[in-house]
């Protein structure tokens, strides 16, 4: 049995969903802790398309990356 098939029963989410959540969480940390451009963060996390990154981030975090960064600014 493959990792992918074992992952969902063990965790309750697919391996893909887990990977996306981890990337979004890492993006959130980078958005708050650094002043890197959003495109650089997307590239750092392995996204080839900054627009797809923004769409995925918004879907999981509820805000666009720019809005997320602004909402967490001190």
CHARMM-style PDB file with segment names, atoms N, HN, CA, C and O in Angstrom:
ATOM      1  N   UNK     1       0.854  -1.185   0.000  1.00  0.00      PROA
ATOM      2  CA  UNK     1       0.000   0.000   0.000  1.00  0.00      PROA
ATOM      3  C   UNK     1       0.900   1.249   0.000  1.00  0.00      PROA
ATOM      4  O   UNK     1       1.920   1.289   0.688  1.00  0.00      PROA
ATOM      5  N   UNK     2       0.511   2.249  -0.770  1.00  0.00      PROA
ATOM      6  HN  UNK     2      -0.317   2.216  -1.329  1.00  0.00      PROA
ATOM      7  CA  UNK     2       1.321   3.448  -0.911  1.00  0.00      PROA
ATOM      8  C   UNK     2       1.049   4.439   0.227  1.00  0.00      PROA
ATOM      9  O   UNK     2       0.052   4.345   0.942  1.00  0.00      PROA
ATOM     10  N   UNK     3       1.961   5.374   0.360  1.00  0.00      PROA
ATOM     11  HN  UNK     3       2.771   5.450  -0.221  1.00  0.00      PROA
ATOM     12  CA  UNK     3       1.801   6.428   1.364  1.00  0.00      PROA
ATOM     13  C   UNK     3       0.495   7.178   1.153  1.00  0.00      PROA
ATOM     14  O   UNK     3      -0.232   7.468   2.103  1.00  0.00      PROA
ATOM     15  N   UNK     4       0.212   7.485  -0.097  1.00  0.00      PROA
ATOM     16  HN  UNK     4       0.803   7.250  -0.869  1.00  0.00      PROA
ATOM     17  CA  UNK     4      -1.007   8.237  -0.401  1.00  0.00      PROA
ATOM     18  C   UNK     4      -2.250   7.505   0.094  1.00  0.00      PROA
ATOM     19  O   UNK     4      -3.169   8.132   0.620  1.00  0.00      PROA
ATOM     20  N   UNK     5      -2.286   6.211  -0.068  1.00  0.00      PROA
ATOM     21  HN  UNK     5      -1.540   5.702  -0.496  1.00  0.00      PROA
ATOM     22  CA  UNK     5      -3.452   5.428   0.366  1.00  0.00      PROA
ATOM     23  C   UNK     5      -3.513   5.267   1.879  1.00  0.00      PROA
ATOM     24  O   UNK     5      -4.598   5.113   2.439  1.00  0.00      PROA
ATOM     25  N   UNK     6      -2.392   5.299   2.530  1.00  0.00      PROA
ATOM     26  HN  UNK     6      -1.511   5.424   2.075  1.00  0.00      PROA
ATOM     27  CA  UNK     6      -2.371   5.167   3.997  1.00  0.00      PROA
ATOM     28  C   UNK     6      -2.600   6.500   4.709  1.00  0.00      PROA
ATOM     29  O   UNK     6      -3.058   6.534   5.851  1.00  0.00      PROA
ATOM     30  N   UNK     7      -2.282   7.572   4.036  1.00  0.00      PROA
ATOM     31  HN  UNK     7      -1.910   7.544   3.108  1.00  0.00      PROA
ATOM     32  CA  UNK     7      -2.306   8.890   4.671  1.00  0.00      PROA
ATOM     33  C   UNK     7      -3.709   9.313   5.091  1.00  0.00      PROA
ATOM     34  O   UNK     7      -3.897   9.739   6.231  1.00  0.00      PROA
ATOM     35  N   UNK     8      -4.684   9.211   4.217  1.00  0.00      PROA
ATOM     36  HN  UNK     8      -4.531   8.865   3.292  1.00  0.00      PROA
ATOM     37  CA  UNK     8      -6.042   9.668   4.531  1.00  0.00      PROA
ATOM     38  C   UNK     8      -6.650   8.916   5.707  1.00  0.00      PROA
ATOM     39  O   UNK     8      -7.192   9.561   6.604  1.00  0.00      PROA
ATOM     40  N   UNK     9      -6.590   7.598   5.753  1.00  0.00      PROA
ATOM     41  HN  UNK     9      -6.150   7.074   5.024  1.00  0.00      PROA
ATOM     42  CA  UNK     9      -7.162   6.904   6.913  1.00  0.00      PROA
ATOM     43  C   UNK     9      -6.476   7.280   8.237  1.00  0.00      PROA
ATOM     44  O   UNK     9      -7.108   7.301   9.293  1.00  0.00      PROA
ATOM     45  N   UNK    10      -5.186   7.573   8.157  1.00  0.00      PROA
ATOM     46  HN  UNK    10      -4.673   7.556   7.299  1.00  0.00      PROA
ATOM     47  CA  UNK    10      -4.443   7.908   9.371  1.00  0.00      PROA
ATOM     48  C   UNK    10      -4.675   9.337   9.837  1.00  0.00      PROA
ATOM     49  O   UNK    10      -4.650   9.607  11.038  1.00  0.00      PROA
ATOM     50  N   UNK    11      -4.900  10.262   8.898  1.00  0.00      PROA
ATOM     51  HN  UNK    11      -4.920  10.043   7.922  1.00  0.00      PROA
ATOM     52  CA  UNK    11      -4.992  11.678   9.257  1.00  0.00      PROA
ATOM     53  C   UNK    11      -6.354  12.305   9.026  1.00  0.00      PROA
ATOM     54  O   UNK    11      -6.679  13.327   9.629  1.00  0.00      PROA
ATOM     55  N   UNK    12      -7.147  11.703   8.162  1.00  0.00      PROA
ATOM     56  HN  UNK    12      -6.883  10.873   7.672  1.00  0.00      PROA
ATOM     57  CA  UNK    12      -8.453  12.263   7.850  1.00  0.00      PROA
ATOM     58  C   UNK    12      -8.455  13.240   6.690  1.00  0.00      PROA
ATOM     59  O   UNK    12      -9.512  13.730   6.292  1.00  0.00      PROA
ATOM     60  N   UNK    13      -7.286  13.529   6.145  1.00  0.00      PROA
ATOM     61  HN  UNK    13      -6.427  13.131   6.468  1.00  0.00      PROA
ATOM     62  CA  UNK    13      -7.188  14.407   4.966  1.00  0.00      PROA
ATOM     63  C   UNK    13      -6.276  13.742   3.950  1.00  0.00      PROA
ATOM     64  O   UNK    13      -5.461  12.886   4.294  1.00  0.00      PROA
ATOM     65  N   UNK    14      -6.421  14.144   2.701  1.00  0.00      PROA
ATOM     66  HN  UNK    14      -7.083  14.839   2.422  1.00  0.00      PROA
ATOM     67  CA  UNK    14      -5.558  13.581   1.663  1.00  0.00      PROA
ATOM     68  C   UNK    14      -4.145  14.139   1.810  1.00  0.00      PROA
ATOM     69  O   UNK    14      -3.930  15.174   2.440  1.00  0.00      PROA
ATOM     70  N   UNK    15      -3.209  13.442   1.226  1.00  0.00      PROA
ATOM     71  HN  UNK    15      -3.384  12.601   0.714  1.00  0.00      PROA
ATOM     72  CA  UNK    15      -1.823  13.895   1.243  1.00  0.00      PROA
ATOM     73  C   UNK    15      -1.700  15.243   0.543  1.00  0.00      PROA
ATOM     74  O   UNK    15      -0.961  16.117   0.998  1.00  0.00      PROA
ATOM     75  N   UNK    16      -2.425  15.413  -0.565  1.00  0.00      PROA
ATOM     76  HN  UNK    16      -3.025  14.704  -0.934  1.00  0.00      PROA
ATOM     77  CA  UNK    16      -2.408  16.681  -1.294  1.00  0.00      PROA
ATOM     78  C   UNK    16      -2.947  17.824  -0.422  1.00  0.00      PROA
ATOM     79  O   UNK    16      -2.345  18.895  -0.361  1.00  0.00      PROA
ATOM     80  N   UNK    17      -4.072  17.595   0.244  1.00  0.00      PROA
ATOM     81  HN  UNK    17      -4.561  16.724   0.194  1.00  0.00      PROA
ATOM     82  CA  UNK    17      -4.660  18.636   1.096  1.00  0.00      PROA
ATOM     83  C   UNK    17      -3.706  18.998   2.228  1.00  0.00      PROA
ATOM     84  O   UNK    17      -3.580  20.168   2.589  1.00  0.00      PROA
ATOM     85  N   UNK    18      -3.049  18.015   2.776  1.00  0.00      PROA
ATOM     86  HN  UNK    18      -3.152  17.064   2.483  1.00  0.00      PROA
ATOM     87  CA  UNK    18      -2.076  18.274   3.847  1.00  0.00      PROA
ATOM     88  C   UNK    18      -0.920  19.131   3.325  1.00  0.00      PROA
ATOM     89  O   UNK    18      -0.483  20.068   3.992  1.00  0.00      PROA
ATOM     90  N   UNK    19      -0.431  18.801   2.128  1.00  0.00      PROA
ATOM     91  HN  UNK    19      -0.786  18.040   1.586  1.00  0.00      PROA
ATOM     92  CA  UNK    19       0.672  19.564   1.538  1.00  0.00      PROA
ATOM     93  C   UNK    19       0.262  21.007   1.275  1.00  0.00      PROA
ATOM     94  O   UNK    19       1.037  21.930   1.527  1.00  0.00      PROA
ATOM     95  N   UNK    20      -0.946  21.204   0.775  1.00  0.00      PROA
ATOM     96  HN  UNK    20      -1.575  20.455   0.571  1.00  0.00      PROA
ATOM     97  CA  UNK    20      -1.428  22.567   0.510  1.00  0.00      PROA
ATOM     98  C   UNK    20      -1.552  23.335   1.813  1.00  0.00      PROA
ATOM     99  O   UNK    20      -1.137  24.492   1.885  1.00  0.00      PROA
ATOM    100  N   UNK    21      -2.111  22.722   2.839  1.00  0.00      PROA
ATOM    101  HN  UNK    21      -2.448  21.782   2.781  1.00  0.00      PROA
ATOM    102  CA  UNK    21      -2.230  23.393   4.145  1.00  0.00      PROA
ATOM    103  C   UNK    21      -0.864  23.777   4.691  1.00  0.00      PROA
ATOM    104  O   UNK    21      -0.697  24.867   5.239  1.00  0.00      PROA
ATOM    105  N   UNK    22       0.104  22.897   4.548  1.00  0.00      PROA
ATOM    106  HN  UNK    22      -0.033  22.012   4.103  1.00  0.00      PROA
ATOM    107  CA  UNK    22       1.458  23.192   5.026  1.00  0.00      PROA
ATOM    108  C   UNK    22       2.069  24.357   4.255  1.00  0.00      PROA
ATOM    109  O   UNK    22       2.726  25.214   4.847  1.00  0.00      PROA
ATOM    110  N   UNK    23       1.859  24.396   2.946  1.00  0.00      PROA
ATOM    111  HN  UNK    23       1.325  23.700   2.466  1.00  0.00      PROA
ATOM    112  CA  UNK    23       2.381  25.501   2.141  1.00  0.00      PROA
ATOM    113  C   UNK    23       1.708  26.820   2.520  1.00  0.00      PROA
ATOM    114  O   UNK    23       2.377  27.848   2.621  1.00  0.00      PROA
ATOM    115  N   UNK    24       0.407  26.796   2.730  1.00  0.00      PROA
ATOM    116  HN  UNK    24      -0.136  25.961   2.648  1.00  0.00      PROA
ATOM    117  CA  UNK    24      -0.321  28.013   3.104  1.00  0.00      PROA
ATOM    118  C   UNK    24       0.134  28.492   4.487  1.00  0.00      PROA
ATOM    119  O   UNK    24       0.289  29.693   4.705  1.00  0.00      PROA
ATOM    120  N   UNK    25       0.347  27.568   5.410  1.00  0.00      PROA
ATOM    121  HN  UNK    25       0.221  26.591   5.233  1.00  0.00      PROA
ATOM    122  CA  UNK    25       0.829  27.945   6.742  1.00  0.00      PROA
ATOM    123  C   UNK    25       2.225  28.567   6.649  1.00  0.00      PROA
ATOM    124  O   UNK    25       2.506  29.573   7.300  1.00  0.00      PROA
ATOM    125  N   UNK    26       3.084  27.970   5.846  1.00  0.00      PROA
ATOM    126  HN  UNK    26       2.856  27.153   5.317  1.00  0.00      PROA
ATOM    127  CA  UNK    26       4.426  28.532   5.652  1.00  0.00      PROA
ATOM    128  C   UNK    26       4.349  29.898   4.996  1.00  0.00      PROA
ATOM    129  O   UNK    26       5.096  30.806   5.359  1.00  0.00      PROA
ATOM    130  N   UNK    27       3.459  30.050   4.042  1.00  0.00      PROA
ATOM    131  HN  UNK    27       2.852  29.312   3.747  1.00  0.00      PROA
ATOM    132  CA  UNK    27       3.282  31.350   3.382  1.00  0.00      PROA
ATOM    133  C   UNK    27       2.811  32.393   4.385  1.00  0.00      PROA
ATOM    134  O   UNK    27       3.291  33.526   4.371  1.00  0.00      PROA
ATOM    135  N   UNK    28       1.886  32.027   5.244  1.00  0.00      PROA
ATOM    136  HN  UNK    28       1.496  31.107   5.255  1.00  0.00      PROA
ATOM    137  CA  UNK    28       1.403  32.959   6.263  1.00  0.00      PROA
ATOM    138  C   UNK    28       2.526  33.439   7.161  1.00  0.00      PROA
ATOM    139  O   UNK    28       2.618  34.626   7.474  1.00  0.00      PROA
ATOM    140  N   UNK    29       3.388  32.504   7.577  1.00  0.00      PROA
ATOM    141  HN  UNK    29       3.313  31.540   7.323  1.00  0.00      PROA
ATOM    142  CA  UNK    29       4.532  32.896   8.417  1.00  0.00      PROA
ATOM    143  C   UNK    29       5.456  33.838   7.667  1.00  0.00      PROA
ATOM    144  O   UNK    29       5.894  34.847   8.218  1.00  0.00      PROA
ATOM    145  N   UNK    30       5.756  33.514   6.407  1.00  0.00      PROA
ATOM    146  HN  UNK    30       5.400  32.694   5.960  1.00  0.00      PROA
ATOM    147  CA  UNK    30       6.653  34.370   5.626  1.00  0.00      PROA
ATOM    148  C   UNK    30       6.039  35.739   5.365  1.00  0.00      PROA
ATOM    149  O   UNK    30       6.748  36.745   5.364  1.00  0.00      PROA
ATOM    150  N   UNK    31       4.745  35.788   5.145  1.00  0.00      PROA
ATOM    151  HN  UNK    31       4.168  34.971   5.146  1.00  0.00      PROA
ATOM    152  CA  UNK    31       4.086  37.071   4.909  1.00  0.00      PROA
ATOM    153  C   UNK    31       4.169  37.976   6.130  1.00  0.00      PROA
ATOM    154  O   UNK    31       4.316  39.191   5.998  1.00  0.00      PROA
ATOM    155  N   UNK    32       4.076  37.390   7.308  1.00  0.00      PROA
ATOM    156  HN  UNK    32       3.956  36.403   7.415  1.00  0.00      PROA
ATOM    157  CA  UNK    32       4.091  38.172   8.547  1.00  0.00      PROA
ATOM    158  C   UNK    32       5.521  38.496   8.998  1.00  0.00      PROA
ATOM    159  O   UNK    32       5.796  39.601   9.465  1.00  0.00      PROA
ATOM    160  N   UNK    33       6.415  37.533   8.853  1.00  0.00      PROA
ATOM    161  HN  UNK    33       6.191  36.635   8.474  1.00  0.00      PROA
ATOM    162  CA  UNK    33       7.760  37.672   9.427  1.00  0.00      PROA
ATOM    163  C   UNK    33       8.782  38.305   8.493  1.00  0.00      PROA
ATOM    164  O   UNK    33       9.859  38.698   8.942  1.00  0.00      PROA
ATOM    165  N   UNK    34       8.472  38.412   7.212  1.00  0.00      PROA
ATOM    166  HN  UNK    34       7.597  38.093   6.847  1.00  0.00      PROA
ATOM    167  CA  UNK    34       9.425  38.995   6.266  1.00  0.00      PROA
ATOM    168  C   UNK    34       8.737  40.076   5.442  1.00  0.00      PROA
ATOM    169  O   UNK    34       7.516  40.229   5.472  1.00  0.00      PROA
ATOM    170  N   UNK    35       9.548  40.811   4.714  1.00  0.00      PROA
ATOM    171  HN  UNK    35      10.540  40.687   4.689  1.00  0.00      PROA
ATOM    172  CA  UNK    35       8.987  41.794   3.794  1.00  0.00      PROA
ATOM    173  C   UNK    35       9.220  41.367   2.343  1.00  0.00      PROA
ATOM    174  O   UNK    35       9.219  42.198   1.435  1.00  0.00      PROA
ATOM    175  N   UNK    36       9.420  40.071   2.139  1.00  0.00      PROA
ATOM    176  HN  UNK    36       9.421  39.396   2.877  1.00  0.00      PROA
ATOM    177  CA  UNK    36       9.607  39.545   0.788  1.00  0.00      PROA
ATOM    178  C   UNK    36       8.361  39.815  -0.050  1.00  0.00      PROA
ATOM    179  O   UNK    36       7.244  39.780   0.466  1.00  0.00      PROA
ATOM    180  N   UNK    37       8.548  40.080  -1.322  1.00  0.00      PROA
ATOM    181  HN  UNK    37       9.455  40.108  -1.741  1.00  0.00      PROA
ATOM    182  CA  UNK    37       7.386  40.232  -2.203  1.00  0.00      PROA
ATOM    183  C   UNK    37       6.592  38.924  -2.267  1.00  0.00      PROA
ATOM    184  O   UNK    37       7.144  37.838  -2.090  1.00  0.00      PROA
ATOM    185  N   UNK    38       5.317  39.047  -2.517  1.00  0.00      PROA
ATOM    186  HN  UNK    38       4.869  39.929  -2.661  1.00  0.00      PROA
ATOM    187  CA  UNK    38       4.444  37.876  -2.575  1.00  0.00      PROA
ATOM    188  C   UNK    38       4.919  36.913  -3.659  1.00  0.00      PROA
ATOM    189  O   UNK    38       4.872  35.699  -3.465  1.00  0.00      PROA
ATOM    190  N   UNK    39       5.371  37.430  -4.782  1.00  0.00      PROA
ATOM    191  HN  UNK    39       5.410  38.417  -4.939  1.00  0.00      PROA
ATOM    192  CA  UNK    39       5.865  36.562  -5.864  1.00  0.00      PROA
ATOM    193  C   UNK    39       7.074  35.756  -5.405  1.00  0.00      PROA
ATOM    194  O   UNK    39       7.204  34.587  -5.769  1.00  0.00      PROA
ATOM    195  N   UNK    40       7.952  36.349  -4.621  1.00  0.00      PROA
ATOM    196  HN  UNK    40       7.846  37.298  -4.325  1.00  0.00      PROA
ATOM    197  CA  UNK    40       9.132  35.637  -4.121  1.00  0.00      PROA
ATOM    198  C   UNK    40       8.728  34.550  -3.132  1.00  0.00      PROA
ATOM    199  O   UNK    40       9.313  33.467  -3.130  1.00  0.00      PROA
ATOM    200  N   UNK    41       7.744  34.825  -2.303  1.00  0.00      PROA
ATOM    201  HN  UNK    41       7.269  35.705  -2.305  1.00  0.00      PROA
ATOM    202  CA  UNK    41       7.249  33.818  -1.353  1.00  0.00      PROA
ATOM    203  C   UNK    41       6.631  32.656  -2.123  1.00  0.00      PROA
ATOM    204  O   UNK    41       6.881  31.493  -1.808  1.00  0.00      PROA
ATOM    205  N   UNK    42       5.838  32.969  -3.116  1.00  0.00      PROA
ATOM    206  HN  UNK    42       5.635  33.914  -3.372  1.00  0.00      PROA
ATOM    207  CA  UNK    42       5.210  31.921  -3.926  1.00  0.00      PROA
ATOM    208  C   UNK    42       6.281  31.051  -4.578  1.00  0.00      PROA
ATOM    209  O   UNK    42       6.183  29.824  -4.555  1.00  0.00      PROA
ATOM    210  N   UNK    43       7.275  31.664  -5.144  1.00  0.00      PROA
ATOM    211  HN  UNK    43       7.355  32.661  -5.163  1.00  0.00      PROA
ATOM    212  CA  UNK    43       8.355  30.912  -5.791  1.00  0.00      PROA
ATOM    213  C   UNK    43       9.116  30.075  -4.776  1.00  0.00      PROA
ATOM    214  O   UNK    43       9.442  28.917  -5.040  1.00  0.00      PROA
ATOM    215  N   UNK    44       9.397  30.652  -3.622  1.00  0.00      PROA
ATOM    216  HN  UNK    44       9.132  31.592  -3.408  1.00  0.00      PROA
ATOM    217  CA  UNK    44      10.110  29.935  -2.557  1.00  0.00      PROA
ATOM    218  C   UNK    44       9.362  28.670  -2.134  1.00  0.00      PROA
ATOM    219  O   UNK    44       9.980  27.663  -1.787  1.00  0.00      PROA
ATOM    220  N   UNK    45       8.044  28.729  -2.164  1.00  0.00      PROA
ATOM    221  HN  UNK    45       7.543  29.546  -2.446  1.00  0.00      PROA
ATOM    222  CA  UNK    45       7.225  27.596  -1.747  1.00  0.00      PROA
ATOM    223  C   UNK    45       6.917  26.628  -2.885  1.00  0.00      PROA
ATOM    224  O   UNK    45       6.186  25.656  -2.699  1.00  0.00      PROA
ATOM    225  N   UNK    46       7.471  26.893  -4.050  1.00  0.00      PROA
ATOM    226  HN  UNK    46       8.066  27.683  -4.201  1.00  0.00      PROA
ATOM    227  CA  UNK    46       7.339  25.960  -5.162  1.00  0.00      PROA
ATOM    228  C   UNK    46       6.217  26.245  -6.137  1.00  0.00      PROA
ATOM    229  O   UNK    46       5.931  25.420  -7.004  1.00  0.00      PROA
ATOM    230  N   UNK    47       5.578  27.391  -6.014  1.00  0.00      PROA
ATOM    231  HN  UNK    47       5.810  28.061  -5.309  1.00  0.00      PROA
ATOM    232  CA  UNK    47       4.523  27.752  -6.954  1.00  0.00      PROA
ATOM    233  C   UNK    47       5.158  28.383  -8.180  1.00  0.00      PROA
ATOM    234  O   UNK    47       6.020  29.253  -8.058  1.00  0.00      PROA
ATOM    235  N   UNK    48       4.742  27.954  -9.350  1.00  0.00      PROA
ATOM    236  HN  UNK    48       4.042  27.247  -9.450  1.00  0.00      PROA
ATOM    237  CA  UNK    48       5.233  28.546 -10.597  1.00  0.00      PROA
ATOM    238  C   UNK    48       4.421  29.769 -10.996  1.00  0.00      PROA
ATOM    239  O   UNK    48       4.899  30.628 -11.737  1.00  0.00      PROA
ATOM    240  N   UNK    49       3.194  29.842 -10.503  1.00  0.00      PROA
ATOM    241  HN  UNK    49       2.805  29.145  -9.901  1.00  0.00      PROA
ATOM    242  CA  UNK    49       2.270  30.903 -10.886  1.00  0.00      PROA
ATOM    243  C   UNK    49       1.801  31.638  -9.637  1.00  0.00      PROA
ATOM    244  O   UNK    49       1.124  31.054  -8.790  1.00  0.00      PROA
ATOM    245  N   UNK    50       2.152  32.901  -9.519  1.00  0.00      PROA
ATOM    246  HN  UNK    50       2.701  33.375 -10.206  1.00  0.00      PROA
ATOM    247  CA  UNK    50       1.782  33.683  -8.338  1.00  0.00      PROA
ATOM    248  C   UNK    50       0.270  33.837  -8.228  1.00  0.00      PROA
ATOM    249  O   UNK    50      -0.256  33.960  -7.122  1.00  0.00      PROA
ATOM    250  N   UNK    51      -0.432  33.833  -9.349  1.00  0.00      PROA
ATOM    251  HN  UNK    51      -0.005  33.733 -10.247  1.00  0.00      PROA
ATOM    252  CA  UNK    51      -1.889  33.967  -9.307  1.00  0.00      PROA
ATOM    253  C   UNK    51      -2.536  32.705  -8.744  1.00  0.00      PROA
ATOM    254  O   UNK    51      -3.510  32.790  -7.997  1.00  0.00      PROA
ATOM    255  N   UNK    52      -2.006  31.546  -9.093  1.00  0.00      PROA
ATOM    256  HN  UNK    52      -1.215  31.478  -9.701  1.00  0.00      PROA
ATOM    257  CA  UNK    52      -2.514  30.300  -8.528  1.00  0.00      PROA
ATOM    258  C   UNK    52      -2.214  30.251  -7.030  1.00  0.00      PROA
ATOM    259  O   UNK    52      -3.053  29.822  -6.238  1.00  0.00      PROA
ATOM    260  N   UNK    53      -1.010  30.693  -6.646  1.00  0.00      PROA
ATOM    261  HN  UNK    53      -0.328  31.041  -7.289  1.00  0.00      PROA
ATOM    262  CA  UNK    53      -0.665  30.766  -5.228  1.00  0.00      PROA
ATOM    263  C   UNK    53      -1.661  31.653  -4.483  1.00  0.00      PROA
ATOM    264  O   UNK    53      -2.168  31.274  -3.427  1.00  0.00      PROA
ATOM    265  N   UNK    54      -1.936  32.822  -5.032  1.00  0.00      PROA
ATOM    266  HN  UNK    54      -1.524  33.130  -5.890  1.00  0.00      PROA
ATOM    267  CA  UNK    54      -2.863  33.753  -4.380  1.00  0.00      PROA
ATOM    268  C   UNK    54      -4.260  33.151  -4.260  1.00  0.00      PROA
ATOM    269  O   UNK    54      -4.925  33.308  -3.236  1.00  0.00      PROA
ATOM    270  N   UNK    55      -4.697  32.467  -5.303  1.00  0.00      PROA
ATOM    271  HN  UNK    55      -4.158  32.339  -6.135  1.00  0.00      PROA
ATOM    272  CA  UNK    55      -6.018  31.835  -5.288  1.00  0.00      PROA
ATOM    273  C   UNK    55      -6.077  30.743  -4.220  1.00  0.00      PROA
ATOM    274  O   UNK    55      -7.050  30.657  -3.470  1.00  0.00      PROA
ATOM    275  N   UNK    56      -5.042  29.914  -4.152  1.00  0.00      PROA
ATOM    276  HN  UNK    56      -4.251  29.984  -4.761  1.00  0.00      PROA
ATOM    277  CA  UNK    56      -5.016  28.851  -3.157  1.00  0.00      PROA
ATOM    278  C   UNK    56      -4.914  29.427  -1.749  1.00  0.00      PROA
ATOM    279  O   UNK    56      -5.571  28.939  -0.830  1.00  0.00      PROA
ATOM    280  N   UNK    57      -4.100  30.455  -1.576  1.00  0.00      PROA
ATOM    281  HN  UNK    57      -3.566  30.851  -2.323  1.00  0.00      PROA
ATOM    282  CA  UNK    57      -3.955  31.076  -0.268  1.00  0.00      PROA
ATOM    283  C   UNK    57      -5.292  31.650   0.193  1.00  0.00      PROA
ATOM    284  O   UNK    57      -5.689  31.449   1.341  1.00  0.00      PROA
ATOM    285  N   UNK    58      -5.983  32.359  -0.688  1.00  0.00      PROA
ATOM    286  HN  UNK    58      -5.660  32.523  -1.620  1.00  0.00      PROA
ATOM    287  CA  UNK    58      -7.278  32.952  -0.352  1.00  0.00      PROA
ATOM    288  C   UNK    58      -8.299  31.878   0.020  1.00  0.00      PROA
ATOM    289  O   UNK    58      -9.074  32.055   0.959  1.00  0.00      PROA
ATOM    290  N   UNK    59      -8.299  30.778  -0.708  1.00  0.00      PROA
ATOM    291  HN  UNK    59      -7.669  30.635  -1.472  1.00  0.00      PROA
ATOM    292  CA  UNK    59      -9.237  29.684  -0.450  1.00  0.00      PROA
ATOM    293  C   UNK    59      -9.021  29.091   0.951  1.00  0.00      PROA
ATOM    294  O   UNK    59      -9.989  28.728   1.620  1.00  0.00      PROA
ATOM    295  N   UNK    60      -7.785  28.991   1.391  1.00  0.00      PROA
ATOM    296  HN  UNK    60      -6.999  29.286   0.848  1.00  0.00      PROA
ATOM    297  CA  UNK    60      -7.498  28.344   2.670  1.00  0.00      PROA
ATOM    298  C   UNK    60      -7.379  29.315   3.844  1.00  0.00      PROA
ATOM    299  O   UNK    60      -7.713  28.964   4.976  1.00  0.00      PROA
ATOM    300  N   UNK    61      -6.910  30.521   3.581  1.00  0.00      PROA
ATOM    301  HN  UNK    61      -6.639  30.805   2.661  1.00  0.00      PROA
ATOM    302  CA  UNK    61      -6.714  31.486   4.667  1.00  0.00      PROA
ATOM    303  C   UNK    61      -7.860  32.480   4.786  1.00  0.00      PROA
ATOM    304  O   UNK    61      -7.996  33.144   5.814  1.00  0.00      PROA
ATOM    305  N   UNK    62      -8.685  32.590   3.750  1.00  0.00      PROA
ATOM    306  HN  UNK    62      -8.574  32.051   2.915  1.00  0.00      PROA
ATOM    307  CA  UNK    62      -9.816  33.499   3.799  1.00  0.00      PROA
ATOM    308  C   UNK    62      -9.511  34.916   3.362  1.00  0.00      PROA
ATOM    309  O   UNK    62     -10.418  35.740   3.251  1.00  0.00      PROA
ATOM    310  N   UNK    63      -8.246  35.209   3.114  1.00  0.00      PROA
ATOM    311  HN  UNK    63      -7.509  34.540   3.204  1.00  0.00      PROA
ATOM    312  CA  UNK    63      -7.817  36.535   2.670  1.00  0.00      PROA
ATOM    313  C   UNK    63      -6.770  36.374   1.577  1.00  0.00      PROA
ATOM    314  O   UNK    63      -6.102  35.343   1.496  1.00  0.00      PROA
ATOM    315  N   UNK    64      -6.631  37.375   0.754  1.00  0.00      PROA
ATOM    316  HN  UNK    64      -7.174  38.213   0.820  1.00  0.00      PROA
ATOM    317  CA  UNK    64      -5.538  37.353  -0.212  1.00  0.00      PROA
ATOM    318  C   UNK    64      -4.222  37.494   0.545  1.00  0.00      PROA
ATOM    319  O   UNK    64      -4.223  37.973   1.679  1.00  0.00      PROA
ATOM    320  N   UNK    65      -3.108  37.096  -0.044  1.00  0.00      PROA
ATOM    321  HN  UNK    65      -3.107  36.707  -0.965  1.00  0.00      PROA
ATOM    322  CA  UNK    65      -1.827  37.253   0.661  1.00  0.00      PROA
ATOM    323  C   UNK    65      -1.561  38.695   1.090  1.00  0.00      PROA
ATOM    324  O   UNK    65      -1.084  38.924   2.202  1.00  0.00      PROA
ATOM    325  N   UNK    66      -1.857  39.664   0.236  1.00  0.00      PROA
ATOM    326  HN  UNK    66      -2.244  39.478  -0.667  1.00  0.00      PROA
ATOM    327  CA  UNK    66      -1.634  41.076   0.589  1.00  0.00      PROA
ATOM    328  C   UNK    66      -2.515  41.504   1.748  1.00  0.00      PROA
ATOM    329  O   UNK    66      -2.047  42.182   2.663  1.00  0.00      PROA
ATOM    330  N   UNK    67      -3.782  41.118   1.722  1.00  0.00      PROA
ATOM    331  HN  UNK    67      -4.162  40.567   0.979  1.00  0.00      PROA
ATOM    332  CA  UNK    67      -4.698  41.455   2.809  1.00  0.00      PROA
ATOM    333  C   UNK    67      -4.293  40.761   4.102  1.00  0.00      PROA
ATOM    334  O   UNK    67      -4.403  41.341   5.183  1.00  0.00      PROA
ATOM    335  N   UNK    68      -3.824  39.520   3.994  1.00  0.00      PROA
ATOM    336  HN  UNK    68      -3.734  39.049   3.116  1.00  0.00      PROA
ATOM    337  CA  UNK    68      -3.359  38.786   5.175  1.00  0.00      PROA
ATOM    338  C   UNK    68      -2.179  39.506   5.807  1.00  0.00      PROA
ATOM    339  O   UNK    68      -2.135  39.694   7.022  1.00  0.00      PROA
ATOM    340  N   UNK    69      -1.218  39.908   4.972  1.00  0.00      PROA
ATOM    341  HN  UNK    69      -1.254  39.756   3.984  1.00  0.00      PROA
ATOM    342  CA  UNK    69      -0.038  40.617   5.481  1.00  0.00      PROA
ATOM    343  C   UNK    69      -0.453  41.924   6.144  1.00  0.00      PROA
ATOM    344  O   UNK    69       0.037  42.256   7.223  1.00  0.00      PROA
ATOM    345  N   UNK    70      -1.352  42.668   5.505  1.00  0.00      PROA
ATOM    346  HN  UNK    70      -1.749  42.399   4.628  1.00  0.00      PROA
ATOM    347  CA  UNK    70      -1.785  43.952   6.052  1.00  0.00      PROA
ATOM    348  C   UNK    70      -2.553  43.766   7.368  1.00  0.00      PROA
ATOM    349  O   UNK    70      -2.432  44.588   8.277  1.00  0.00      PROA
ATOM    350  N   UNK    71      -3.327  42.711   7.471  1.00  0.00      PROA
ATOM    351  HN  UNK    71      -3.425  42.043   6.733  1.00  0.00      PROA
ATOM    352  CA  UNK    71      -4.121  42.486   8.686  1.00  0.00      PROA
ATOM    353  C   UNK    71      -3.244  42.081   9.863  1.00  0.00      PROA
ATOM    354  O   UNK    71      -3.642  42.244  11.017  1.00  0.00      PROA
ATOM    355  N   UNK    72      -2.064  41.560   9.585  1.00  0.00      PROA
ATOM    356  HN  UNK    72      -1.741  41.428   8.648  1.00  0.00      PROA
ATOM    357  CA  UNK    72      -1.171  41.109  10.659  1.00  0.00      PROA
ATOM    358  C   UNK    72      -0.075  42.106  10.962  1.00  0.00      PROA
ATOM    359  O   UNK    72       0.749  41.863  11.843  1.00  0.00      PROA
ATOM    360  N   UNK    73      -0.044  43.240  10.245  1.00  0.00      PROA
ATOM    361  HN  UNK    73      -0.714  43.438   9.529  1.00  0.00      PROA
ATOM    362  CA  UNK    73       0.984  44.255  10.442  1.00  0.00      PROA
ATOM    363  C   UNK    73       0.836  44.896  11.815  1.00  0.00      PROA
ATOM    364  O   UNK    73      -0.270  45.105  12.314  1.00  0.00      PROA
ATOM    365  N   UNK    74       1.954  45.194  12.392  1.00  0.00      PROA
ATOM    366  HN  UNK    74       2.852  45.024  11.986  1.00  0.00      PROA
ATOM    367  CA  UNK    74       1.948  45.817  13.738  1.00  0.00      PROA
ATOM    368  C   UNK    74       1.680  47.289  13.678  1.00  0.00      PROA
ATOM    369  OT1 UNK    74       1.642  47.953  14.714  1.00  0.00      PROA
TER     370      UNK     74
END
